[in-house]
Amino acid sequence: MGLTPGSRIASYDIVALLGAGGMGEVYRARDSRLGRDVAIKVLPADFAGDPERLGRFEQEARAAAALNHPNILAVYDVGQQPSTGAGPAAPYIVTELLEGGTLREGMAGGPLPVRKAIEYAVQIARGLAAAHDRGIVHRDLKPENVFITADQRVKILDFGLAKLTQLEPALAGASAIATTPPQTLPGLVLGTVGYMAPEQVRGLPADHRSDIFALGTLLYEMLSGMRAFTGATPMDAMTAILKEDPPELPIAERHIPPALGRIVMRCLEKSPAARFKSADDLAFALEGLTTHSEPVAALAGRAARPRRESLAWMTAGVFLLAAAALGVMLYQARQASTSPPEMRVQLITPPDASVTSFALSPDGTKLAFNARGQLWLRPLGSDVAQPLAATEGANQGAFWSPDSKSIGFFSDGQLKRIDLETGLVRVLASAPNPIWGTWNDEGTILFVPSPSTPLMRVGAGGQGLAQVTRLNPPQQISHRFPRFLPDGRRFLFFSLGPVESRGVYVGSLDSPETHRLLETDSPAEFVPPDSVLFMRDGALLAQRLNLDTLQMEGDAAPVAARVAVGNFSSVAVSGSTSGSIAYRAHAGERQSFWLDRSGRQIGILGGPDGAQPTTPQLSRDDRLLALQRTVNGNVDIWVTDVERGGERRFTFEPVRDRTPVWSPDARHVAFASERTGVFDIYERPFDGPGTETLLVASSDAKLVYDWSPDGRFVLYGVQDSKTGNDLWVVPVTGDRKPVPVAVTPFSEQGGRFSVDGRWIAYYSNESGRNEVYVQPFPGPGTRIQMSTQGGQAPQWRRDGRELTYLAPDNRVMALPIEVSGSTIRPGAPVNLFAAPPGGFVMSSDGQRFLVSTVTAEPAPITLLLNWAGLRTRTN
């Protein structure tokens, strides 16, 4: 349509033509409203001739605009340039203005340096992962659609927009971005020859794994300077994609790490199922190579391409630690004729790996850890970690068999074991809310089924389930974190109770009698031959245990200045019988953001927080936010002023306080506190005069969920040893006699009052997975299942016409509700956006969502080698 400098589209002043072609014209423009330079792509005028196609273009453009990620071109606006009378109005799209060039231009001089290729590929993978999380697939990733800015930041271009302009009107029903269920027509080939995945060549539906294949072709080309799949004609290239493997990468000539070659070839697997499961996994694998380089001399005689069978077991868990370097260290340690010096080596785990749940094998050669809802295994002589099949849903607290050949773990409310040689998984016992376990040479496993139960024992084959310890409330209300001592009969464990009785105890399989060994607020780890590791003031200390008298001896010596603490007061440390120790120094930092209903960031709350804030709740007027924060192992309630900023500490006792909720008028806070050794429920004024009140006290652990709108009741959860997690309410005044709300053999959690107080929403696993339910309060009446494909953490909008909840894939769902008299009817759930791990808090009007994301990753796991224990320190 030929715009000239000085002309205007909407509020955008045209500055200059940047480029033109069959896809339209691109201009540099100035946004007069926001005072920034932008780029405007004006698409051909005949593109708007088909209203259905134009509507779909606008839908897809808005989907692309929702992708708020540093490695994706930011879309600011979409609209139509008014017609001049010669034809229909021309659609346009406004994006950020980039300075630099495309990846195609960057590769014009040949292959890129290996390190640069990895850097670009990581950024592309991170951008794809963000899009895939929102259900958007690119399906035309190629060097022309990857832009490298002047400051070396990668930007992915044209999420479906280019493909839309390529479709013929007869194919208008085919969408190029999977923002809704796939609409690709059978036999329709979308994409660019040479970069398409085999399923695209065949005209089959493409998904996120097709983008992973395309990224594999880009990485191959960046490393080799050649396209992975070529031919004399487009049909020849398509045939190569379907039937041939690309030429071998020049591994030795270009000093390409073999691990990188394996990553590329896994991306290029013909079967989508054999590729990386996600772009996030691929990014993690590539990030692990940024400082890894295997000596080229070691490549002599080695095939550059791995066998297909081994690729099936390769995963995204690559660590920064080079296997060769670790091997050298271990070799030097073995060869030293005198005591070798201590060495500390860092191991990188995935960003979403559990901070504290990792375990060194007894022989010190392997590390098991929890990440992404699964158990992973990292042999320390390898540069990759692999997820263990059939361990999906694994909770924290994996532990090893004494021969290092099996791992005990918890998932689906059960204690299980997996044998590493066969991959066989066996169920051993019920464990609805477990807290770690331990395994002795005789095949006995000690474990904690739930916080309110004593230690239990079971055979490694699932036989002989029996109670081992006795709880003695209120002095001992929870036994957890068992650790066998060398004789396999005696063990250490952590007991919760009042300050005067809390600490690490010694028990025995032969007697229910126990005695306190250490006064601490966290569990202990035993490292042979006779060292006990424990926390004090955030530092990891070691002290000798006399195994004859079962008494501590000598002074405690420092091992690490700072160690992370996690759920149930778990400590990020693990020792092996070989004497090596693994620990994590800190748990990272998080930042809270406000998002709108599309998931777009619209604000920031506070600054980066290294105190692991959790269980946030807004006051009903959205002015105050209460949450729990962990500082030096102690958990307290803090309050943030949402409008003015700033925060203040609300509880100060040297015990754990958690799950704060606001009274309707925001003048009181109810919370759970462990000051008597068990979490009881208290309320106290937030500001002004008044005293603290104990609302509920019992031998079961409790947590608070909500306060009724009329101010009369506090809704809370109970962890019952027989019925699991239940819901109760307690009157704030009067006799304060608790009343059951939902007490079943299943787990009911996350209760929330409706705005009028007539309903309670919660989630339960009665159906075999968590679903959201609503039941009348105080009753009677029938409860109604609200979610249909899984859900938890329900929250009400203040008009009572919508319920939001978290789907199993971490997507925030909005469920419209129709209330008529004493009946409530759910509508069809609407997918709003994908929330980061940790859930969300919704404002009362349902327009803003507070989420927390990691801004500084947890510290790497430090592997302490050649630890001499305390013997050399005290002799």
Backbone hydrogen bonds, N-H to C=O, Kabsch-Sander energy under -0.5 kcal/mol:
donor,donor_aa,acceptor,acceptor_aa,energy
6,G,14,I,-2.7
7,S,4,T,-2.4
9,I,12,Y,-2.6
12,Y,9,I,-2.9
13,D,11,S,-0.6
13,D,30,R,-2.7
14,I,7,S,-2.8
14,I,12,Y,-0.6
15,V,28,R,-3.5
16,A,28,R,-1.6
18,L,26,V,-3.1
19,G,26,V,-1.6
21,G,24,G,-1.8
24,G,21,G,-1.9
25,E,42,V,-2.1
26,V,19,G,-3.0
27,Y,40,I,-2.7
28,R,16,A,-3.2
29,A,38,V,-2.6
30,R,13,D,-2.4
31,D,36,R,-3.4
32,S,11,S,-2.4
32,S,30,R,-0.9
35,G,31,D,-1.9
36,R,31,D,-0.9
38,V,29,A,-2.7
39,A,95,T,-2.5
40,I,27,Y,-2.4
41,K,93,I,-2.6
42,V,25,E,-3.0
42,V,40,I,-0.6
43,L,41,K,-0.6
43,L,91,P,-2.3
47,F,44,P,-1.6
48,A,45,A,-1.6
49,G,46,D,-1.2
50,D,47,F,-0.6
54,L,50,D,-2.5
55,G,51,P,-2.6
56,R,52,E,-2.1
57,F,53,R,-2.4
58,E,54,L,-2.3
59,Q,55,G,-2.0
60,E,56,R,-2.7
61,A,57,F,-2.7
62,R,58,E,-2.2
63,A,59,Q,-1.8
64,A,60,E,-2.4
65,A,61,A,-2.2
66,A,62,R,-1.2
67,L,64,A,-1.6
68,N,66,A,-1.4
69,H,67,L,-1.2
72,I,69,H,-1.9
73,L,156,I,-2.4
76,Y,74,A,-0.6
76,Y,94,V,-2.8
77,D,94,V,-1.6
79,G,92,Y,-2.1
81,Q,90,A,-3.9
85,G,87,G,-0.6
90,A,81,Q,-1.3
92,Y,79,G,-2.7
93,I,41,K,-2.0
94,V,77,D,-2.9
95,T,39,A,-2.8
96,E,74,A,-2.0
97,L,37,D,-0.6
98,L,96,E,-0.5
101,G,148,I,-2.1
103,L,143,P,-1.0
103,L,146,V,-3.1
104,R,143,P,-1.1
106,G,102,T,-1.9
107,M,103,L,-1.6
108,A,105,E,-1.2
110,G,107,M,-1.9
112,L,222,M,-2.9
117,A,113,P,-2.7
118,I,114,V,-2.3
119,E,115,R,-2.1
120,Y,116,K,-2.5
121,A,117,A,-2.5
122,V,118,I,-2.6
123,Q,119,E,-1.7
124,I,120,Y,-2.5
125,A,121,A,-2.7
126,R,122,V,-2.4
127,G,123,Q,-2.2
128,L,124,I,-2.7
129,A,125,A,-2.5
130,A,126,R,-1.9
131,A,127,G,-1.9
132,H,128,L,-3.3
133,D,129,A,-2.2
134,R,130,A,-0.7
134,R,131,A,-1.1
135,G,132,H,-2.0
136,I,131,A,-2.5
137,V,135,G,-0.5
145,N,142,K,-1.7
146,V,143,P,-1.2
147,F,155,K,-3.1
148,I,101,G,-3.5
149,T,147,F,-0.6
149,T,153,R,-2.7
150,A,99,E,-2.2
152,Q,149,T,-2.2
155,K,147,F,-2.6
156,I,71,N,-2.0
157,L,145,N,-3.1
160,G,158,D,-2.2
164,L,160,G,-1.8
165,T,161,L,-1.4
166,Q,162,A,-0.7
166,Q,163,K,-0.8
167,L,163,K,-1.1
167,L,164,L,-0.6
171,L,168,E,-2.2
172,A,169,P,-1.6
174,A,171,L,-2.1
175,S,173,G,-0.6
179,T,177,I,-2.3
187,G,203,G,-1.5
188,L,185,L,-2.2
188,L,203,G,-0.6
189,V,187,G,-0.5
190,L,188,L,-0.6
195,Y,192,T,-2.3
196,M,192,T,-0.7
200,Q,197,A,-0.9
201,V,197,A,-2.0
202,R,198,P,-1.9
203,G,200,Q,-1.3
204,L,199,E,-2.8
210,S,207,D,-1.9
211,D,207,D,-0.9
212,I,208,H,-1.4
213,F,209,R,-1.9
214,A,210,S,-2.1
215,L,211,D,-2.5
216,G,212,I,-1.9
217,T,213,F,-1.8
218,L,214,A,-2.0
219,L,215,L,-2.8
220,Y,216,G,-2.4
221,E,217,T,-2.2
222,M,218,L,-2.7
223,L,219,L,-2.0
224,S,220,Y,-2.4
225,G,221,E,-2.4
237,A,233,T,-2.0
238,M,234,P,-2.3
239,T,235,M,-2.2
240,A,236,D,-2.1
241,I,237,A,-2.0
242,L,238,M,-1.7
243,K,239,T,-2.3
244,E,240,A,-2.3
251,I,249,L,-2.6
254,R,250,P,-2.3
255,H,252,A,-0.7
256,I,251,I,-2.2
260,L,257,P,-1.1
261,G,257,P,-1.7
262,R,258,P,-2.3
263,I,259,A,-1.9
264,V,260,L,-2.5
265,M,261,G,-2.3
266,R,262,R,-1.9
267,C,263,I,-2.0
268,L,264,V,-1.4
269,E,266,R,-1.3
274,A,271,S,-1.4
275,R,272,P,-1.2
282,L,278,S,-1.8
283,A,279,A,-2.6
284,F,280,D,-2.2
285,A,281,D,-2.2
286,L,282,L,-2.4
287,E,283,A,-2.7
288,G,284,F,-1.5
289,L,286,L,-1.8
290,T,287,E,-1.4
292,H,289,L,-0.9
298,A,295,P,-1.1
299,L,296,V,-2.3
300,A,297,A,-1.2
302,R,299,L,-2.7
311,L,307,R,-1.6
312,A,308,R,-1.2
313,W,310,S,-1.3
314,M,310,S,-0.6
314,M,311,L,-0.8
317,G,385,A,-1.1
318,V,316,A,-1.7
319,F,383,D,-0.9
326,L,322,A,-2.1
327,G,323,A,-2.6
328,V,324,A,-2.2
329,M,325,A,-2.1
330,L,326,L,-2.6
331,Y,327,G,-2.5
332,Q,328,V,-2.9
333,A,329,M,-2.3
334,R,330,L,-2.1
335,Q,331,Y,-2.1
336,A,332,Q,-1.2
343,M,865,L,-1.9
345,V,343,M,-0.5
345,V,863,L,-2.4
347,L,861,I,-3.2
353,A,350,P,-2.0
354,S,370,N,-2.7
358,F,356,T,-1.6
359,A,368,A,-2.7
361,S,366,K,-2.6
364,G,361,S,-2.2
367,L,378,R,-2.0
368,A,359,A,-2.5
369,F,376,W,-1.8
370,N,357,S,-1.7
371,A,374,Q,-2.5
372,R,352,D,-0.7
374,Q,371,A,-1.1
376,W,369,F,-3.2
377,L,386,Q,-2.7
378,R,367,L,-2.9
380,L,365,T,-3.0
382,S,379,P,-1.9
385,A,317,G,-0.7
386,Q,377,L,-2.5
388,L,375,L,-3.3
389,A,387,P,-0.6
391,T,388,L,-1.2
393,G,373,G,-3.2
394,A,373,G,-0.7
394,A,391,T,-1.4
395,N,410,F,-3.8
399,F,408,G,-2.4
401,S,406,S,-2.4
404,S,401,S,-2.0
407,I,418,I,-2.2
408,G,399,F,-3.5
409,F,416,K,-2.6
411,S,414,Q,-2.0
412,D,393,G,-0.5
414,Q,411,S,-1.6
415,L,429,A,-3.2
416,K,409,F,-3.4
416,K,414,Q,-0.5
417,R,426,R,-2.0
418,I,407,I,-2.3
419,D,424,L,-2.3
420,L,405,K,-2.4
420,L,418,I,-0.6
423,G,419,D,-2.9
426,R,417,R,-2.5
428,L,415,L,-3.4
429,A,415,L,-1.3
431,A,413,G,-2.8
433,N,449,P,-2.5
435,I,448,V,-1.4
436,W,396,Q,-0.5
438,T,446,L,-2.2
440,N,444,T,-2.4
443,G,440,N,-1.6
445,I,458,V,-2.8
446,L,438,T,-2.4
447,F,456,M,-2.3
448,V,436,W,-1.4
453,T,450,S,-1.9
456,M,447,F,-2.6
457,R,466,A,-3.1
458,V,445,I,-1.8
459,G,463,Q,-3.9
460,A,443,G,-2.5
462,G,459,G,-2.6
466,A,457,R,-2.2
468,V,455,L,-2.9
469,T,455,L,-1.1
472,N,476,Q,-1.0
475,Q,472,N,-1.1
476,Q,472,N,-2.0
477,I,496,L,-2.7
478,S,496,L,-0.9
479,H,453,T,-0.8
480,R,494,F,-2.5
481,F,435,I,-1.5
483,R,492,L,-2.5
485,L,490,R,-2.9
488,G,485,L,-2.4
491,F,507,G,-2.3
492,L,483,R,-3.1
493,F,505,Y,-1.9
494,F,480,R,-3.2
495,S,503,G,-2.8
496,L,478,S,-2.8
501,S,498,P,-1.9
502,R,498,P,-1.8
503,G,495,S,-1.8
504,V,518,L,-1.8
505,Y,493,F,-3.4
506,V,515,H,-2.5
507,G,491,F,-2.9
508,S,511,S,-0.8
509,L,489,R,-2.1
511,S,508,S,-0.9
515,H,506,V,-1.5
517,L,504,V,-3.5
518,L,504,V,-1.9
520,T,518,L,-1.0
525,E,533,L,-2.4
527,V,531,S,-3.0
531,S,527,V,-2.4
532,V,543,Q,-2.8
533,L,525,E,-3.7
534,F,541,L,-2.2
536,R,539,A,-2.1
539,A,536,R,-1.8
540,L,560,A,-2.5
541,L,534,F,-3.1
541,L,539,A,-0.6
542,A,557,A,-2.6
543,Q,532,V,-2.0
544,R,553,E,-0.9
545,L,530,D,-2.9
546,N,544,R,-0.5
546,N,551,Q,-2.7
547,L,545,L,-0.8
550,L,546,N,-2.4
551,Q,546,N,-0.7
553,E,544,R,-2.6
557,A,542,A,-3.1
559,V,540,L,-3.1
560,A,540,L,-1.5
563,V,538,G,-1.7
564,A,584,R,-2.4
566,G,570,S,-3.1
569,S,566,G,-1.3
570,S,567,N,-2.2
572,A,564,A,-2.4
573,V,571,V,-2.3
574,S,582,A,-2.6
576,S,580,S,-2.0
577,T,362,P,-0.5
578,S,362,P,-1.1
579,G,576,S,-1.7
581,I,864,L,-1.9
582,A,574,S,-3.1
583,Y,862,T,-2.0
584,R,572,A,-1.9
585,A,860,P,-0.7
589,E,856,A,-2.6
590,R,609,D,-2.4
591,Q,853,T,-2.8
592,S,605,L,-0.7
593,F,851,V,-2.8
594,W,603,G,-2.8
595,L,849,F,-2.5
596,D,600,R,-2.3
599,G,596,D,-1.9
602,I,594,W,-3.0
603,G,594,W,-1.2
605,L,592,S,-2.3
606,G,604,I,-0.6
609,D,590,R,-3.2
614,T,628,Q,-2.3
617,Q,626,A,-2.2
619,S,624,L,-2.5
622,D,619,S,-2.3
625,L,640,T,-2.4
626,A,617,Q,-2.5
627,L,638,W,-2.3
628,Q,614,T,-2.4
629,R,636,D,-2.5
630,T,611,A,-3.1
631,V,629,R,-0.6
631,V,634,N,-2.9
634,N,631,V,-2.0
636,D,629,R,-2.3
636,D,634,N,-0.5
638,W,627,L,-2.9
639,V,648,R,-3.0
640,T,625,L,-3.1
641,D,646,G,-2.3
642,V,623,R,-2.6
642,V,640,T,-0.9
643,E,623,R,-0.7
645,G,641,D,-1.9
648,R,639,V,-2.5
650,F,637,I,-3.2
651,T,637,I,-1.4
655,V,653,E,-1.5
657,D,635,V,-2.4
657,D,655,V,-0.5
658,R,672,A,-2.9
661,V,670,A,-2.3
663,S,668,H,-2.2
666,A,663,S,-2.1
669,V,684,R,-2.3
670,A,661,V,-2.4
671,F,682,Y,-2.5
672,A,658,R,-2.5
673,S,680,D,-2.6
674,E,656,R,-2.1
676,T,678,V,-0.6
677,G,674,E,-1.8
680,D,673,S,-2.5
680,D,678,V,-0.9
681,I,696,V,-2.1
682,Y,671,F,-2.8
683,E,693,T,-2.1
684,R,669,V,-1.9
686,F,667,R,-3.0
687,D,667,R,-0.7
693,T,683,E,-3.1
695,L,681,I,-2.6
695,L,693,T,-0.7
696,V,681,I,-1.5
701,A,719,Q,-0.5
702,K,679,F,-0.6
703,L,717,G,-1.8
705,Y,715,L,-2.9
706,D,715,L,-1.7
708,S,713,F,-2.8
711,G,708,S,-2.2
714,V,730,V,-2.1
715,L,706,D,-3.0
716,Y,728,W,-2.9
717,G,703,L,-3.3
718,V,726,D,-2.1
719,Q,701,A,-2.6
720,D,718,V,-1.1
720,D,724,G,-3.2
724,G,720,D,-1.8
726,D,718,V,-2.4
726,D,724,G,-0.5
727,L,742,A,-2.4
728,W,716,Y,-2.6
729,V,739,V,-2.5
730,V,714,V,-1.9
732,V,712,R,-2.7
736,R,733,T,-0.9
739,V,729,V,-3.1
741,V,727,L,-2.8
742,A,727,L,-1.8
744,T,742,A,-0.5
748,E,725,N,-3.0
748,E,746,F,-0.7
749,Q,747,S,-0.5
749,Q,763,Y,-2.7
752,R,761,A,-2.5
754,S,759,W,-2.5
757,G,754,S,-1.3
760,I,775,Q,-2.4
761,A,752,R,-2.9
762,Y,773,Y,-2.2
763,Y,749,Q,-2.6
764,S,771,E,-2.2
765,N,747,S,-1.0
767,S,769,R,-0.6
768,G,765,N,-1.9
771,E,764,S,-2.1
773,Y,762,Y,-3.3
774,V,784,I,-2.3
775,Q,760,I,-2.1
777,F,758,R,-2.9
784,I,774,V,-3.1
786,M,772,V,-3.2
787,S,772,V,-1.2
791,G,770,N,-2.2
792,Q,806,L,-1.5
795,Q,804,T,-2.4
797,R,802,E,-2.5
798,R,844,S,-3.2
800,G,797,R,-2.3
803,L,815,L,-2.4
804,T,795,Q,-2.9
805,Y,813,M,-2.0
806,L,792,Q,-3.2
807,A,805,Y,-0.6
807,A,811,R,-3.1
810,N,807,A,-2.1
812,V,833,F,-3.5
813,M,805,Y,-3.0
813,M,811,R,-0.6
814,A,830,V,-2.8
815,L,803,L,-2.9
815,L,813,M,-0.5
817,I,801,R,-2.5
818,E,825,R,-2.7
819,V,817,I,-0.5
820,S,823,T,-2.3
823,T,820,S,-2.0
825,R,818,E,-2.9
827,G,816,P,-2.9
830,V,814,A,-2.8
832,L,812,V,-2.9
832,L,830,V,-0.6
833,F,812,V,-0.8
835,A,810,N,-2.9
835,A,833,F,-0.6
839,G,836,P,-1.0
841,V,850,L,-1.7
843,S,848,R,-2.7
846,G,843,S,-1.7
849,F,595,L,-2.3
850,L,841,V,-3.5
851,V,593,F,-2.5
851,V,849,F,-0.6
853,T,591,Q,-2.5
855,T,589,E,-1.9
856,A,589,E,-1.4
859,A,586,H,-1.9
861,I,347,L,-2.5
862,T,583,Y,-3.8
863,L,345,V,-3.9
863,L,861,I,-0.6
864,L,581,I,-3.7
864,L,862,T,-0.7
865,L,343,M,-3.4
865,L,863,L,-0.8
871,R,868,A,-0.6
872,T,868,A,-0.6
874,T,870,L,-1.5
875,N,871,R,-1.6
